Amino acid sequence: MADPNEPPRGECRQCWRHAHDRNAHRHLGSRKDCPQCVDHMINGHPGINRH
């Protein structure tokens, strides 16, 4: 299983965590959009990990 806290080089840290951490969206309940993910879809990925 991928480590949600250690994205590979070139991956957005937030997107990586939200894709690989089962708890990232748990607080939203079912069938709701994550505001942080929606922001990334609209505004891009400002936190790209470039090690």
A tleap script that builds the chain and sets N, CA, C and O, in Angstrom:
source leaprc.protein.ff14SB
mol = sequence {
  NMET ALA ASP PRO ASN GLU PRO PRO ARG GLY
  GLU CYS ARG GLN CYS TRP ARG HIE ALA HIE
  ASP ARG ASN ALA HIE ARG HIE LEU GLY SER
  ARG LYS ASP CYS PRO GLN CYS VAL ASP HIE
  MET ILE ASN GLY HIE PRO GLY ILE ASN ARG
  CHIE
}
set mol.1.N position { 0.845 -1.187 0.000 }
set mol.1.CA position { 0.000 0.000 0.000 }
set mol.1.C position { 0.889 1.249 0.000 }
set mol.1.O position { 1.911 1.291 0.685 }
set mol.2.N position { 0.501 2.235 -0.753 }
set mol.2.CA position { 1.253 3.486 -0.844 }
set mol.2.C position { 1.155 4.261 0.466 }
set mol.2.O position { 0.121 4.251 1.134 }
set mol.3.N position { 2.240 4.926 0.816 }
set mol.3.CA position { 2.252 5.760 2.010 }
set mol.3.C position { 1.591 7.091 1.662 }
set mol.3.O position { 2.111 7.825 0.822 }
set mol.4.N position { 0.453 7.423 2.286 }
set mol.4.CA position { -0.251 8.661 1.951 }
set mol.4.C position { 0.514 9.930 2.302 }
set mol.4.O position { 0.189 11.013 1.815 }
set mol.5.N position { 1.537 9.792 3.155 }
set mol.5.CA position { 2.308 10.960 3.578 }
set mol.5.C position { 3.589 11.172 2.779 }
set mol.5.O position { 4.287 12.163 2.992 }
set mol.6.N position { 3.909 10.265 1.869 }
set mol.6.CA position { 5.137 10.356 1.083 }
set mol.6.C position { 4.853 10.184 -0.402 }
set mol.6.O position { 5.027 9.092 -0.944 }
set mol.7.N position { 4.417 11.251 -1.063 }
set mol.7.CA position { 4.127 11.132 -2.499 }
set mol.7.C position { 5.405 10.975 -3.314 }
set mol.7.O position { 6.454 11.489 -2.925 }
set mol.8.N position { 5.331 10.280 -4.425 }
set mol.8.CA position { 6.495 10.192 -5.306 }
set mol.8.C position { 6.830 11.566 -5.887 }
set mol.8.O position { 5.994 12.470 -5.905 }
set mol.9.N position { 8.037 11.699 -6.350 }
set mol.9.CA position { 8.478 12.953 -6.953 }
set mol.9.C position { 7.525 13.363 -8.071 }
set mol.9.O position { 7.152 12.541 -8.909 }
set mol.10.N position { 7.134 14.626 -8.081 }
set mol.10.CA position { 6.275 15.163 -9.120 }
set mol.10.C position { 4.791 15.043 -8.833 }
set mol.10.O position { 3.970 15.550 -9.598 }
set mol.11.N position { 4.434 14.379 -7.738 }
set mol.11.CA position { 3.017 14.243 -7.394 }
set mol.11.C position { 2.611 15.327 -6.403 }
set mol.11.O position { 3.408 15.740 -5.561 }
set mol.12.N position { 1.390 15.773 -6.509 }
set mol.12.CA position { 0.844 16.753 -5.578 }
set mol.12.C position { 0.636 16.069 -4.226 }
set mol.12.O position { -0.044 15.046 -4.139 }
set mol.13.N position { 1.217 16.633 -3.185 }
set mol.13.CA position { 1.132 16.053 -1.840 }
set mol.13.C position { -0.323 15.897 -1.391 }
set mol.13.O position { -0.687 14.856 -0.845 }
set mol.14.N position { -1.149 16.903 -1.611 }
set mol.14.CA position { -2.549 16.843 -1.184 }
set mol.14.C position { -3.323 15.786 -1.974 }
set mol.14.O position { -4.049 14.983 -1.388 }
set mol.15.N position { -3.171 15.782 -3.283 }
set mol.15.CA position { -3.893 14.803 -4.103 }
set mol.15.C position { -3.468 13.383 -3.747 }
set mol.15.O position { -4.294 12.474 -3.677 }
set mol.16.N position { -2.163 13.207 -3.523 }
set mol.16.CA position { -1.653 11.877 -3.173 }
set mol.16.C position { -2.291 11.404 -1.874 }
set mol.16.O position { -2.762 10.271 -1.783 }
set mol.17.N position { -2.304 12.280 -0.868 }
set mol.17.CA position { -2.875 11.892 0.425 }
set mol.17.C position { -4.355 11.589 0.292 }
set mol.17.O position { -4.838 10.596 0.836 }
set mol.18.N position { -5.072 12.429 -0.420 }
set mol.18.CA position { -6.512 12.225 -0.565 }
set mol.18.C position { -6.832 10.968 -1.364 }
set mol.18.O position { -7.896 10.376 -1.181 }
set mol.19.N position { -5.938 10.559 -2.237 }
set mol.19.CA position { -6.159 9.349 -3.021 }
set mol.19.C position { -5.790 8.081 -2.249 }
set mol.19.O position { -6.352 7.017 -2.509 }
set mol.20.N position { -4.849 8.184 -1.299 }
set mol.20.CA position { -4.324 6.986 -0.651 }
set mol.20.C position { -4.593 6.882 0.840 }
set mol.20.O position { -4.226 5.881 1.455 }
set mol.21.N position { -5.216 7.874 1.435 }
set mol.21.CA position { -5.538 7.839 2.866 }
set mol.21.C position { -7.040 7.647 3.022 }
set mol.21.O position { -7.825 8.526 2.667 }
set mol.22.N position { -7.429 6.513 3.545 }
set mol.22.CA position { -8.855 6.200 3.685 }
set mol.22.C position { -9.592 7.194 4.569 }
set mol.22.O position { -10.809 7.337 4.451 }
set mol.23.N position { -8.887 7.875 5.442 }
set mol.23.CA position { -9.531 8.817 6.358 }
set mol.23.C position { -9.649 10.231 5.799 }
set mol.23.O position { -10.286 11.079 6.424 }
set mol.24.N position { -9.065 10.506 4.660 }
set mol.24.CA position { -9.030 11.864 4.123 }
set mol.24.C position { -10.429 12.429 3.863 }
set mol.24.O position { -10.656 13.626 4.038 }
set mol.25.N position { -11.351 11.585 3.451 }
set mol.25.CA position { -12.699 12.056 3.132 }
set mol.25.C position { -13.765 11.511 4.073 }
set mol.25.O position { -14.958 11.719 3.856 }
set mol.26.N position { -13.339 10.830 5.095 }
set mol.26.CA position { -14.286 10.194 6.017 }
set mol.26.C position { -15.243 11.212 6.650 }
set mol.26.O position { -16.424 10.916 6.830 }
set mol.27.N position { -14.756 12.378 6.981 }
set mol.27.CA position { -15.582 13.390 7.650 }
set mol.27.C position { -16.701 13.930 6.754 }
set mol.27.O position { -17.627 14.571 7.253 }
set mol.28.N position { -16.634 13.687 5.454 }
set mol.28.CA position { -17.640 14.213 4.529 }
set mol.28.C position { -18.894 13.351 4.453 }
set mol.28.O position { -19.922 13.796 3.944 }
set mol.29.N position { -18.819 12.142 4.946 }
set mol.29.CA position { -19.955 11.238 4.806 }
set mol.29.C position { -20.000 10.721 3.378 }
set mol.29.O position { -18.988 10.744 2.677 }
set mol.30.N position { -21.129 10.268 2.954 }
set mol.30.CA position { -21.213 9.700 1.612 }
set mol.30.C position { -21.722 10.728 0.604 }
set mol.30.O position { -22.566 11.567 0.919 }
set mol.31.N position { -21.193 10.643 -0.600 }
set mol.31.CA position { -21.659 11.394 -1.754 }
set mol.31.C position { -21.552 12.910 -1.605 }
set mol.31.O position { -22.441 13.637 -2.047 }
set mol.32.N position { -20.498 13.381 -1.000 }
set mol.32.CA position { -20.259 14.820 -0.921 }
set mol.32.C position { -18.895 15.112 -1.499 }
set mol.32.O position { -17.978 14.301 -1.368 }
set mol.33.N position { -18.749 16.251 -2.131 }
set mol.33.CA position { -17.468 16.643 -2.703 }
set mol.33.C position { -16.563 17.229 -1.626 }
set mol.33.O position { -17.014 17.961 -0.745 }
set mol.34.N position { -15.301 16.899 -1.711 }
set mol.34.CA position { -14.296 17.435 -0.802 }
set mol.34.C position { -13.922 18.836 -1.298 }
set mol.34.O position { -13.488 18.975 -2.441 }
set mol.35.N position { -14.078 19.869 -0.477 }
set mol.35.CA position { -13.751 21.234 -0.917 }
set mol.35.C position { -12.303 21.386 -1.382 }
set mol.35.O position { -12.036 22.123 -2.331 }
set mol.36.N position { -11.370 20.702 -0.727 }
set mol.36.CA position { -9.968 20.790 -1.125 }
set mol.36.C position { -9.741 20.148 -2.488 }
set mol.36.O position { -8.977 20.672 -3.299 }
set mol.37.N position { -10.391 19.029 -2.747 }
set mol.37.CA position { -10.233 18.361 -4.043 }
set mol.37.C position { -10.884 19.179 -5.153 }
set mol.37.O position { -10.339 19.280 -6.252 }
set mol.38.N position { -12.037 19.758 -4.874 }
set mol.38.CA position { -12.706 20.599 -5.862 }
set mol.38.C position { -11.828 21.807 -6.185 }
set mol.38.O position { -11.712 22.192 -7.348 }
set mol.39.N position { -11.211 22.406 -5.169 }
set mol.39.CA position { -10.316 23.537 -5.389 }
set mol.39.C position { -9.163 23.143 -6.308 }
set mol.39.O position { -8.782 23.916 -7.187 }
set mol.40.N position { -8.608 21.956 -6.115 }
set mol.40.CA position { -7.523 21.489 -6.976 }
set mol.40.C position { -8.007 21.268 -8.407 }
set mol.40.O position { -7.281 21.559 -9.358 }
set mol.41.N position { -9.213 20.762 -8.562 }
set mol.41.CA position { -9.742 20.547 -9.910 }
set mol.41.C position { -9.919 21.872 -10.645 }
set mol.41.O position { -9.744 21.940 -11.861 }
set mol.42.N position { -10.265 22.917 -9.908 }
set mol.42.CA position { -10.508 24.227 -10.514 }
set mol.42.C position { -9.219 25.034 -10.669 }
set mol.42.O position { -8.978 25.630 -11.719 }
set mol.43.N position { -8.394 25.051 -9.622 }
set mol.43.CA position { -7.235 25.949 -9.572 }
set mol.43.C position { -5.884 25.286 -9.797 }
set mol.43.O position { -4.862 25.971 -9.808 }
set mol.44.N position { -5.855 23.995 -9.973 }
set mol.44.CA position { -4.589 23.320 -10.211 }
set mol.44.C position { -3.951 22.794 -8.944 }
set mol.44.O position { -4.603 22.694 -7.905 }
set mol.45.N position { -2.681 22.461 -9.032 }
set mol.45.CA position { -1.964 21.783 -7.969 }
set mol.45.C position { -0.773 22.622 -7.504 }
set mol.45.O position { 0.325 22.486 -8.043 }
set mol.46.N position { -0.982 23.489 -6.506 }
set mol.46.CA position { 0.092 24.369 -6.069 }
set mol.46.C position { 1.183 23.677 -5.268 }
set mol.46.O position { 2.284 24.216 -5.163 }
set mol.47.N position { 0.920 22.497 -4.695 }
set mol.47.CA position { 1.896 21.858 -3.797 }
set mol.47.C position { 2.611 20.683 -4.422 }
set mol.47.O position { 2.734 19.640 -3.779 }
set mol.48.N position { 3.088 20.804 -5.648 }
set mol.48.CA position { 3.778 19.688 -6.301 }
set mol.48.C position { 5.094 19.417 -5.570 }
set mol.48.O position { 5.887 20.325 -5.322 }
set mol.49.N position { 5.301 18.142 -5.231 }
set mol.49.CA position { 6.497 17.706 -4.521 }
set mol.49.C position { 7.614 17.458 -5.516 }
set mol.49.O position { 7.509 16.543 -6.333 }
set mol.50.N position { 8.674 18.240 -5.475 }
set mol.50.CA position { 9.752 18.160 -6.459 }
set mol.50.C position { 11.082 17.695 -5.857 }
set mol.50.O position { 12.128 17.990 -6.435 }
set mol.51.N position { 11.093 17.000 -4.751 }
set mol.51.CA position { 12.313 16.503 -4.074 }
set mol.51.C position { 13.549 16.913 -4.789 }
set mol.51.O position { 14.652 16.580 -4.356 }
savepdb mol mol.pdb
quit
